[in-house]
Amino acid sequence: MMSKNKNNICTAWDNVAIAMDCSYVIALIKETLRYFTVLPLGLPRITTKDIAYKDAIIPKNSILFMNSYAANHDPNIYKDPMRFIPERWLDLVTGSVLSKYEISHFSFGAGSRMCSGNHLAFKELYTLTCRMILTFQIRRPTSNKFLMELDPFKNNSNPNAISFEPKLFKVRLEPRIHNRSDDLYNKILRS
């Protein structure tokens, strides 16, 4: 919807909590979830019946774990899986987000056992990301000592945990100055 306020930063601030209109931010979040799989092994599931798989039978009541990290880095599904490429989630012609039937990740699980809070979590990530971009220019830290290690295994502060727990890192946030910045900052302070 086009309006006379389409360039109003305060309107943009409010709208990101309502609609998810920025395809690139959606792609950025999906790639982050794929690349930095928080739970490398999904939660355990138990089989409710015997399952035939290739030449084997998986008996009823077997406990199974999905290797979410391996699934999210499968080279048969993701070209160059060890590279962080948000554009893999976008149609190269239209720039729109590809459907879940064209590409998906397993960070929230899959199927009927998928995390029931996945839509809320994704919406929160979208709102947070957009509002950070609206408010700040996100820069490298002044010292390389505080750069984030991009390999989740090397960046894990607790290798004995069941989840990846990132080591501390820093970014430099510089206030983004644009038309009506003062209005936005006053709005943030009032809320």
N, C-alpha and C positions, 0 to 999 in steps of 0.2 A: 504494500500500500504506500503510495507516494503522498507526502504531505509537505506543507510549508516548513515543518519542523524536522525534516529528514536529516539535517546536519546539526541538530541540537544535541549536544553531548549529554545533557540531562535526560532527554528522551531515549537516547541510545542506552544509557545506564539502566533505565527502567525496563526497556524492551528486552534486554538480554536475559532478564529473569522470567520473561513471558514466552518468547519464541526463540527457536534456535535457527537463525537465518544465515549464519556465516558458515558456508561449507568448509572453508579452510580450517576454522577452529575445530569443527567436528572431526575433520581428518587428523588434525594435530592430536586431539585427545585419543582417538582410536589408535593411532600409531604409538602413542605413549603407553596406552594400556597393553598393546601387543608387545612392544619392545621391552618394557619394564614390567613384566608379569609379576604382580605382587606375591601371589601364591603359586610358586613353581609347580607344586603338586596340588591338584584340586582336593576338595574335601572327600573323604571316603564314601563310597556307595557300596551297597550290598545287592547282589543279584537275587532276584525273586523267583527265578526259574533257571534250569539248565540252559546254557547258550552255546550254540555251535558256532565256532569261529575257525575257518579254514579246516585243518585236520584235527582240531582239538575241541574238547568239551569243557566249558567253564561251568563248574557245578553250582547249583543253587546255593545261596548263602555265602558265596565267595565275596571277599572284600576287595574292591577295585579302587584304584586311584587314577585319575586322569593326569598325565604329565602335561599340564597347561603350558609350561615353558617350551617344551619340545613342540607341541602343537602350534604355538605362536611363532615358532622359528623354523617351521618345516619348509625346506627349499622347494618342495613340490607344490606348495601353496603360495608362498611369498618369494618373489624374485629378490635375491640378495637379502636374505632375512636378517643378517647381522648389521645391516645399515638402517639408520633411522630415516625413513622416507615417508613423510605424511602424504605426499601426492599419490601414493599407491592406493589410497582410498577414494580418489576422485576420478571422474570420467575426464579423460584428456581433452575431449572436444567441448563438452558443456561446462565443465568445472563443478558439476553437481556431485554429491556423495553417492558412491556406488551402493547398490542395495545389499542387504545381508545375504542374498542368494549369490551375489557375485564375489564378495569377500567378507569375511567376518573374523573375529578374534575369540579366544576362549578364556579371557581374563575373568569373566563372570560365570564361567562354566558353560554348559550347553544344554539345549533341549528342555525337557520338563523340569529338570533339576537345576536350571540356571538360577543364579541369585535373584531373589524376588525384588531386591532393592536396586537392581541395575539401572532402571530408568531414572530413579531419583538421584543415584550417585552420578550418572552421566550428566544430568541436568545441573547438578551442583558444580561439577567440574567445568561445564560450559560457562555457567554464570561467573564463576571465579576467574577463569581464564580471560574471558572478555572484559571483565571489570579491571583486571590487572593491566591488560593492554590499553584500555581506555585511560587509566590513571597514570601509568608509568611507562617509561622506556626501559626495557629490561636489558641490562648490559652485563658483560663479563666482570668479575671482580677485579680489583686493581692489582691483585697478586695472583699468579697462577697457582700458588700454594692452595688456594681455596676453590679451584675448579672442580666440578663434579666429574667423577670417573664414569664413563658411559657404559662400561661393562658391568651388568648387574651383579655378577659373581665377585668381581674385584671391589665393587662399591658396597657390598653387603657388610654392615657393621656387626652383624651377629650371624656368622655362618652356621651356627648350631640351631638357629630358629627355623620354623617351618615357612616363614615368609621372608622376602627380601626386605631388609631394613636398611635404607640408605645411610651412608656415612654423612656427617655434616658437610655442607658445602655452602658457598655464598654466591649471591648475585648482587649486582649493583642496580638499585632502583632509582631512576631519575624522574622527577615529576614531569609528566607530559603537559606541555603548555599548548593550548589551542583556544579557539574562540569559545568563550563562556567557561573557561577553566574555573574561574572564581565561583561561578554559579554551581558547578559540579562539586567543588571542594566544600562549599557551604552546605550543600545538600547532604554530602557524606557526613559532615560534622553534626548535622541536625538529626541524623537517623541513628 
